[in-house]
């Protein structure tokens, strides 16, 4: 999907995104936040969307979020305000392929269910690795083709509807593996239904 297509799609999804996707994507967000909370420090959420993970972070964790959709960011800002969060350092409209932030700025960099949405996910992964300090964590929660038992037929049916759905159902996990600066330390299927996968990488020197 191209950026303009993503923006159009998520302009439509923004008002109902939480209802449509909140429950099914919650497990990966909880696992990512749990790891961040256990380590402390700062986290960058790439593609923060409506801010569904905001309430899962400890008040001691400093949160920064970026998203290409102004409508999704507005929803995240409203959520942070309603929750009275004081640990949100900033929410910025940025393209995940070229994030205007300094190298090694964060202890953790997370991408929750966006890798099968963004154009050029390899570039996004490169940006995530660049922004994570050595020894820090890169966290990815996503649906990957062929990982969830019994869902292959549904993935094939959904694949041609990527622009309507806002994500690629046939996205291969290999596209986020093999980065030389990232060592995979955890991989697990996530409830409900095992549709989603949680990956935890350590940023190596």
ZADRENPA-806182 format. One record per residue (C-alpha): residue number from 1; residue in one letter; y, z, x. Coordinates in nm, 4 decimals. Layout:
N
PT  seq  type     north        up      east
PT  NUM     A         Y         Z         X
...
REM end
This chain:
205
PT  seq  type     north        up      east
PT    1     X    0.0000    0.0000    0.0000
PT    2     X    0.3528   -0.0788    0.1154
PT    3     X    0.6304    0.1811    0.1053
PT    4     X    0.8085    0.0214   -0.1915
PT    5     X    0.4809    0.0150   -0.3866
PT    6     X    0.4188    0.3815   -0.3015
PT    7     X    0.7678    0.4753   -0.4161
PT    8     X    0.7227    0.2906   -0.7472
PT    9     X    0.3807    0.4417   -0.8038
PT   10     X    0.4853    0.7981   -0.7336
PT   11     X    0.8018    0.7580   -0.9377
PT   12     X    0.5619    0.7105   -1.2301
PT   13     X    0.3243    0.9861   -1.1203
PT   14     X    0.5843    1.2519   -1.0336
PT   15     X    0.6251    1.3988   -1.3865
PT   16     X    0.2479    1.4362   -1.4408
PT   17     X    0.1105    1.4557   -1.0857
PT   18     X    0.0328    1.8278   -1.0951
PT   19     X   -0.1583    1.7957   -1.4211
PT   20     X   -0.3472    1.4832   -1.3133
PT   21     X   -0.4348    1.5785   -0.9554
PT   22     X   -0.3559    1.9464   -0.9046
PT   23     X   -0.6966    2.0920   -0.9815
PT   24     X   -0.9063    1.8256   -0.8126
PT   25     X   -0.7063    1.8435   -0.4878
PT   26     X   -0.6541    2.2196   -0.4816
PT   27     X   -0.9543    2.3072   -0.2645
PT   28     X   -0.8335    2.1184    0.0426
PT   29     X   -0.4839    2.2613    0.0109
PT   30     X   -0.6231    2.6147   -0.0058
PT   31     X   -0.8402    2.5620    0.3041
PT   32     X   -0.5480    2.4190    0.5006
PT   33     X   -0.3113    2.7002    0.3991
PT   34     X   -0.5772    2.9619    0.4701
PT   35     X   -0.6132    2.8348    0.8262
PT   36     X   -0.2365    2.8200    0.8779
PT   37     X   -0.1946    3.1718    0.7409
PT   38     X   -0.4626    3.3057    0.9743
PT   39     X   -0.2821    3.1613    1.2763
PT   40     X    0.0790    3.2013    1.1679
PT   41     X    0.3733    3.0028    1.2954
PT   42     X    0.5207    2.6830    1.1519
PT   43     X    0.3685    2.4004    0.9501
PT   44     X    0.4823    2.0480    0.8729
PT   45     X    0.3395    1.8970    0.5550
PT   46     X    0.3418    1.5192    0.5826
PT   47     X    0.3603    1.3818    0.2296
PT   48     X    0.4327    1.7158    0.0671
PT   49     X    0.4556    1.5565   -0.2761
PT   50     X    0.5443    1.8035   -0.5508
PT   51     X    0.4747    2.0968   -0.3189
PT   52     X    0.1406    2.1967   -0.4664
PT   53     X    0.0456    2.3911   -0.1534
PT   54     X    0.3716    2.5859   -0.1226
PT   55     X    0.2481    2.8936   -0.3068
PT   56     X   -0.0643    2.9158   -0.0889
PT   57     X    0.1235    2.9835    0.2348
PT   58     X    0.2024    3.3297    0.3619
PT   59     X    0.5727    3.4255    0.3478
PT   60     X    0.5509    3.4585    0.7268
PT   61     X    0.4737    3.0872    0.7697
PT   62     X    0.7727    2.8560    0.8108
PT   63     X    0.7252    2.5393    0.6046
PT   64     X    0.8808    2.1974    0.6534
PT   65     X    0.7913    1.9050    0.4299
PT   66     X    0.8554    1.5321    0.4285
PT   67     X    0.7846    1.2655    0.1688
PT   68     X    0.8867    0.9056    0.1086
PT   69     X    0.9293    0.9660   -0.2665
PT   70     X    1.2606    1.1173   -0.3734
PT   71     X    1.1122    1.2084   -0.7124
PT   72     X    0.8240    1.4014   -0.5562
PT   73     X    1.0613    1.5808   -0.3199
PT   74     X    1.2810    1.6831   -0.6122
PT   75     X    0.9752    1.8363   -0.7771
PT   76     X    0.8894    2.0212   -0.4533
PT   77     X    1.2451    2.1542   -0.4263
PT   78     X    1.2320    2.2769   -0.7851
PT   79     X    0.8958    2.4446   -0.7221
PT   80     X    1.0273    2.6229   -0.4126
PT   81     X    1.3312    2.7421   -0.6074
PT   82     X    1.1236    2.8660   -0.9022
PT   83     X    0.8901    3.0533   -0.6664
PT   84     X    1.1851    3.2032   -0.4819
PT   85     X    1.0465    3.0904   -0.1475
PT   86     X    1.2553    3.1794    0.1549
PT   87     X    1.0216    3.0337    0.4156
PT   88     X    1.0880    2.6655    0.3387
PT   89     X    1.2843    2.5414    0.6389
PT   90     X    1.3524    2.1987    0.4909
PT   91     X    1.2287    1.9175    0.2669
PT   92     X    1.3234    1.5716    0.3926
PT   93     X    1.2887    1.2118    0.2737
PT   94     X    1.1123    1.0330    0.5602
PT   95     X    0.8559    0.7624    0.6262
PT   96     X    0.5417    0.9273    0.7663
PT   97     X    0.5023    0.6426    1.0166
PT   98     X    0.8291    0.7291    1.1927
PT   99     X    0.9170    1.0964    1.1476
PT  100     X    1.2588    1.1835    1.2846
PT  101     X    1.1626    1.5193    1.4378
PT  102     X    1.1061    1.6207    1.8040
PT  103     X    0.7701    1.6192    1.9811
PT  104     X    0.5550    1.9346    1.9583
PT  105     X    0.7823    2.0886    1.6941
PT  106     X    0.5112    2.2584    1.4880
PT  107     X    0.2134    2.4884    1.5284
PT  108     X    0.0341    2.3025    1.2487
PT  109     X    0.0717    1.9579    1.0909
PT  110     X   -0.1003    1.8925    0.7579
PT  111     X   -0.1590    1.5834    0.5460
PT  112     X   -0.2906    1.6679    0.2002
PT  113     X   -0.4388    1.3677    0.0230
PT  114     X   -0.2024    1.1086    0.1651
PT  115     X   -0.4002    0.9275    0.4359
PT  116     X   -0.5553    0.6884    0.1831
PT  117     X   -0.2100    0.6291    0.0332
PT  118     X    0.0134    0.5484    0.3301
PT  119     X    0.0368    0.2084    0.4954
PT  120     X   -0.0842    0.2175    0.8572
PT  121     X   -0.2617    0.5556    0.8482
PT  122     X   -0.3327    0.5292    1.2208
PT  123     X    0.0419    0.5378    1.2877
PT  124     X    0.0760    0.8393    1.0598
PT  125     X   -0.2008    1.0173    1.2499
PT  126     X   -0.0251    0.9355    1.5778
PT  127     X    0.2942    1.0919    1.4430
PT  128     X    0.1053    1.4014    1.3314
PT  129     X   -0.0466    1.4432    1.6777
PT  130     X    0.2929    1.3915    1.8411
PT  131     X    0.4595    1.6586    1.6301
PT  132     X    0.1867    1.9202    1.6819
PT  133     X    0.2140    2.1475    1.9850
PT  134     X   -0.0803    2.1521    2.2311
PT  135     X   -0.3394    2.3964    2.1011
PT  136     X   -0.2060    2.3652    1.7469
PT  137     X   -0.3857    2.2331    1.4396
PT  138     X   -0.3817    1.8994    1.2621
PT  139     X   -0.5231    1.9407    0.9121
PT  140     X   -0.6299    1.6595    0.6799
PT  141     X   -0.7596    1.6856    0.3246
PT  142     X   -0.8548    1.3549    0.1658
PT  143     X   -1.1088    1.1525   -0.0266
PT  144     X   -1.3177    0.9343    0.2032
PT  145     X   -1.5520    0.6614    0.0852
PT  146     X   -1.9217    0.7460    0.0893
PT  147     X   -1.8742    1.1171    0.1598
PT  148     X   -1.9226    1.2467   -0.1946
PT  149     X   -2.2766    1.2098   -0.3226
PT  150     X   -2.3018    1.0064   -0.6418
PT  151     X   -1.9480    0.8651   -0.6342
PT  152     X   -2.0061    0.5322   -0.4565
PT  153     X   -2.0091    0.3244   -0.7758
PT  154     X   -1.6869    0.4849   -0.8997
PT  155     X   -1.5241    0.4193   -0.5614
PT  156     X   -1.6103    0.0493   -0.5872
PT  157     X   -1.4669    0.0301   -0.9392
PT  158     X   -1.1461    0.2064   -0.8367
PT  159     X   -1.0866    0.0108   -0.5143
PT  160     X   -0.9062   -0.2889   -0.6765
PT  161     X   -0.6702   -0.0523   -0.8602
PT  162     X   -0.5108    0.1001   -0.5495
PT  163     X   -0.1526    0.0183   -0.6495
PT  164     X   -0.1996    0.1650   -0.9975
PT  165     X   -0.3802    0.4784   -0.8801
PT  166     X   -0.1631    0.5315   -0.5753
PT  167     X   -0.4537    0.5634   -0.3299
PT  168     X   -0.7436    0.3639   -0.1829
PT  169     X   -1.0785    0.4847   -0.3148
PT  170     X   -1.2631    0.2887   -0.0426
PT  171     X   -1.0805    0.4559    0.2493
PT  172     X   -1.3142    0.5137    0.5474
PT  173     X   -1.3173    0.8432    0.7380
PT  174     X   -1.3393    0.6537    1.0686
PT  175     X   -0.9704    0.5680    1.0316
PT  176     X   -0.8725    0.9293    1.1047
PT  177     X   -1.1338    1.0008    1.3715
PT  178     X   -1.1302    0.9210    1.7418
PT  179     X   -0.7681    0.9988    1.8307
PT  180     X   -0.7750    1.0989    2.2015
PT  181     X   -0.5333    1.3858    2.1483
PT  182     X   -0.7230    1.5443    1.8614
PT  183     X   -1.0554    1.7284    1.8804
PT  184     X   -1.2424    1.7680    1.5516
PT  185     X   -1.3380    2.1336    1.5051
PT  186     X   -1.4250    2.1548    1.1353
PT  187     X   -1.5404    1.9172    0.8621
PT  188     X   -1.6517    2.0187    0.5149
PT  189     X   -1.6778    1.8843    0.1632
PT  190     X   -1.4492    2.0599   -0.0814
PT  191     X   -1.4936    2.1830   -0.4362
PT  192     X   -1.4839    2.0699   -0.7079
PT  193     X   -1.7559    1.8031   -0.7034
PT  194     X   -1.7418    1.7565   -0.3245
PT  195     X   -1.5124    1.4581   -0.3769
PT  196     X   -1.2701    1.5644   -0.1066
PT  197     X   -1.3185    1.6358    0.2638
PT  198     X   -1.1320    1.8887    0.4740
PT  199     X   -1.0890    1.8118    0.8459
PT  200     X   -0.9435    2.0459    1.1063
PT  201     X   -0.8472    1.9118    1.4489
PT  202     X   -0.7111    2.0913    1.7541
PT  203     X   -0.4311    1.9203    1.9464
PT  204     X   -0.5535    1.8920    2.3020
PT  205     X   -0.3327    1.8662    2.6100
REM end
